[in-house]
């Protein structure tokens, strides 16, 4: 495992470990032990597809275009810094995750809900296709795919922990302090990545 993989893993985790409807849904399925494996696999596979599209498309678009590379690098740094500041604000204000806001029902209904939480959320495309693709493109032809693989592993690890460990994690995640700690870590990772982009 090299630095590109670990950077991708950290970035992927930082982007998906946040209070949101998809995580609340996965957590609730895990707590009730309803369709946990299909839901975890669907979320991880969806992220992997979007990350691959971002890494592949952004890399192909940016190669050989110094101006576009600079624009995306500085734009990515600005977005990362903004994202980091928002995470820092969430850590300051606090929050918690209510796992009981969604109903699952049949597997078909659960997957349909998961599809909506994933593909009807514009932030998903911003995080995976645009942001991860831009950060990955700074790491060379081989490094960007290693970075993407790390981000995919981060997604799989998070959804597996959230789904299968939900009975243990749920009480902790309902406490504002837990989300403050996570958001602090997210802020640190995002700001560090923004700084690395600016250094070139």
C-alpha positions in Angstrom: 0.0 0.0 0.0 1.5 3.4 -1.0 0.8 7.0 -0.1 -1.7 7.4 -3.0 -3.9 4.5 -1.6 -3.9 5.9 1.9 -4.7 9.4 0.7 -7.6 8.0 -1.3 -8.8 6.0 1.7 -8.7 9.0 4.0 -10.4 11.3 1.4 -13.1 8.8 0.7 -13.8 8.3 4.4 -13.8 12.1 5.0 -16.3 12.7 2.3 -18.8 10.0 3.2 -18.6 10.1 7.1 -21.1 12.9 7.5 -24.7 13.3 8.8 -27.0 12.5 5.9 -30.0 10.6 4.7 -28.1 7.7 3.1 -26.1 7.1 6.3 -29.2 7.4 8.4 -30.9 4.8 6.2 -28.0 2.4 6.3 -27.7 2.8 10.1 -31.4 2.1 10.6 -31.2 -1.0 8.3 -28.3 -2.2 10.4 -30.0 -1.6 13.7 -33.0 -3.6 12.6 -30.9 -6.2 10.7 -33.0 -5.6 7.6 -31.3 -6.2 4.2 -27.9 -5.2 5.6 -25.7 -7.0 3.1 -27.6 -5.9 -0.1 -27.8 -2.3 1.2 -24.0 -2.2 2.1 -23.1 -3.7 -1.3 -25.3 -1.3 -3.2 -23.9 1.8 -1.5 -20.3 0.6 -1.9 -20.8 -0.4 -5.5 -22.5 2.9 -6.4 -19.6 4.8 -4.9 -17.1 2.7 -6.7 -18.9 3.3 -10.0 -19.0 7.1 -9.4 -15.4 7.2 -8.2 -14.2 5.3 -11.3 -16.1 7.7 -13.5 -14.5 10.7 -11.8 -11.0 9.3 -11.8 -11.2 8.1 -15.4 -13.1 11.1 -16.8 -11.3 13.8 -15.0 -7.9 12.3 -15.6 -8.6 12.0 -19.4 -9.9 15.5 -19.6 -7.1 17.1 -17.6 -4.1 15.3 -19.2 -2.1 17.6 -21.4 -4.1 20.7 -20.5 -2.0 22.8 -18.1 -4.6 25.7 -17.9 -7.5 23.3 -17.1 -5.3 21.4 -14.6 -4.5 24.7 -12.8 -8.1 25.7 -12.8 -9.3 22.4 -11.4 -6.4 22.3 -8.9 -7.2 25.7 -7.4 -10.9 25.1 -7.7 -10.5 21.8 -5.9 -8.4 23.4 -3.2 -11.1 26.1 -2.7 -13.8 23.5 -2.5 -11.8 21.3 -0.1 -11.0 24.3 2.1 -14.7 25.3 2.1 -15.8 21.7 2.9 -13.2 21.6 5.7 -14.5 24.9 7.1 -18.1 23.6 7.0 -17.1 20.4 8.8 -15.3 22.6 11.4 -18.5 24.6 11.8 -20.6 21.4 12.2 -18.1 20.3 14.9 -18.5 23.6 16.7 -22.3 23.6 16.4 -22.8 19.9 17.0 -25.4 17.5 15.6 -26.7 13.9 15.9 -28.0 11.2 13.7 -31.6 10.0 14.1 -31.8 6.5 12.8 -35.6 6.2 13.0 -36.6 8.6 10.3 -36.8 6.1 7.4 -38.8 2.9 6.9 -37.4 0.0 4.9 -40.0 -2.7 4.2 -39.2 -5.1 1.4 -35.8 -5.5 -0.1 -37.1 -3.9 -3.3 -38.4 -0.9 -1.4 -35.1 -0.6 0.6 -33.0 -0.7 -2.6 -35.2 1.9 -4.3 -34.8 4.2 -1.3 -31.1 3.6 -1.3 -30.9 4.4 -5.0 -32.7 7.7 -4.4 -30.5 8.6 -1.5 -27.5 7.9 -3.6 -28.2 9.1 -7.2 -30.7 11.8 -6.6 -28.3 13.7 -4.3 -26.2 16.3 -6.2 -23.6 16.2 -3.4 -22.8 12.6 -4.3 -21.7 13.7 -7.8 -19.8 16.7 -6.5 -17.9 14.5 -3.9 -17.2 11.5 -6.0 -17.0 12.5 -9.7 -15.8 16.1 -9.4 -13.8 16.3 -6.1 -12.3 12.8 -6.0 -11.6 13.0 -9.7 -9.8 16.3 -9.4 -7.7 15.2 -6.4 -6.9 11.9 -8.1 -5.8 13.7 -11.3 -2.9 15.3 -9.4 -1.3 11.9 -8.8 -0.3 10.8 -12.2 -1.5 8.0 -14.5 -1.0 5.1 -12.1 -1.3 7.0 -8.8 -4.8 8.3 -9.7 -6.2 4.8 -10.0 -4.4 3.7 -6.7 -6.0 6.8 -5.1 -9.4 5.8 -6.5 -9.0 2.3 -5.2 -8.3 3.7 -1.8 -11.4 5.9 -1.9 -13.5 2.8 -3.0 -12.1 0.8 -0.1 -12.9 3.7 2.3 -16.5 3.6 1.1 -16.7 -0.2 1.5 -15.2 0.0 5.0 -17.6 2.8 6.1 -20.8 1.2 4.8 -19.8 -2.2 6.2 -19.0 -0.7 9.6 -22.2 1.3 9.6 -24.4 -1.5 8.4 -23.0 -4.5 10.3 -21.8 -2.6 13.4 -24.9 -0.5 13.7 -26.1 -2.1 16.9 -22.9 -1.1 18.6 -22.5 2.2 16.8 -26.0 3.6 17.0 -26.0 4.8 20.6 -22.6 6.5 20.1 -23.6 8.2 16.8 -26.8 9.6 18.5 -24.5 11.7 20.8 -23.5 15.1 19.5 -20.0 14.7 20.8 -19.4 11.7 18.5 -20.3 13.7 15.4 -18.2 16.6 16.7 -15.2 14.4 16.9 -15.8 13.0 13.4 -16.4 16.4 11.9 -13.1 17.6 13.5 -11.3 14.8 11.7 -13.1 15.5 8.4 -12.1 19.2 8.7 -8.4 18.3 9.3 -8.3 15.9 6.3 -10.0 18.4 4.0 -7.8 21.3 4.9 -4.7 19.2 4.6 -5.7 18.1 1.1 -6.5 21.7 0.1 -3.0 22.7 1.2 -1.5 19.7 -0.7 -3.3 20.8 -3.9 -2.0 24.4 -3.5 1.6 23.1 -3.1 1.1 21.3 -6.4 
